[in-house]
Amino acid sequence: MRAALSAQARQKAGSRILRRETGLVSKVLLYGVLLAFAVMTLFPLAWLVISSFKTTQAFQLDPLGLPKRWYVANYPQAWRIGKFGTLLANSLLYTSVSTAAVILLASAAGFAFAKLKSRWTPVLHGTFVMGILLTIQSIMVPLFLVANMANLYNTRLGVLIVYTGISLPIPVYLFTAYIRGIPDAVVESARVDGAGYLTIFRRIILPMTRPVAVTVAILNIASIWNEFMLINILVSDDRLKSLPVGILKFSGALSSDYGKQFAALVIGLLPMVTFYLIFRKQITQGVSAGAVKG
């Protein structure tokens, strides 16, 4: 009897040791993979920043090494040539205003599609969802013609309207799916208390959709900030264009001036990196909480 119990104890102890060793190997492999991805992500960024402090000659002589003399003049020169002051202000305006408009309009549409039943609701919702299938390339010419006919060409208002319109399909889908998960009893009880639909949306629905609003804001900020094709179609005045257009200036006659090129890229990259560093906690919470059921 004692021998049998002793054998079972040894077997359980061996199983625990095996699980511990397997768990340790799994952790080592997992952290090794994560470390490899971190290096692959951070190395290009570090190389870009370091190279932006080199002259063209220093970069050609040693592309991967540290600069022997840190040449900081690349940044003010790149800022002046690219006119980044004006372009940065335009990008901030286009991104912030269009993102706020998308969240407000998409949440209102999502509330209507999810809670206000009508025979037209599936049709209207389907038209918004179909917009997800459209590509920017397929609507560039119609947008240019419509902007001209509406006297919105070369205006900031025209850019804001287009940016808001093309960004609506996915947010409308996300808000509709999220609001459908809110019990109908919430809306019905508010209606019994005498609240109108506008009051219900403003005081009840909109605060409850904060997680998906954060998700929509993340998607919209990244896409509008980096948008390049439409801004070149909607405006021809350099004073109305956005930051990516200023970076393009360094791919022409200045294509061989690597120091200024890298400095321009860092200037264009820095706002988005700063945004993610400041709001990384909210971004993580918004992405996880903003997941919706199908």
Salt bridges, closest charged atoms under 4 A:
ASP184 OD1 - LYS115 NZ 2.63
ASP237 OD2 - ARG239 NH2 2.82
ASP238 OD1 - LYS241 NZ 3.92
ASP257 OD2 - LYS260 NZ 2.91
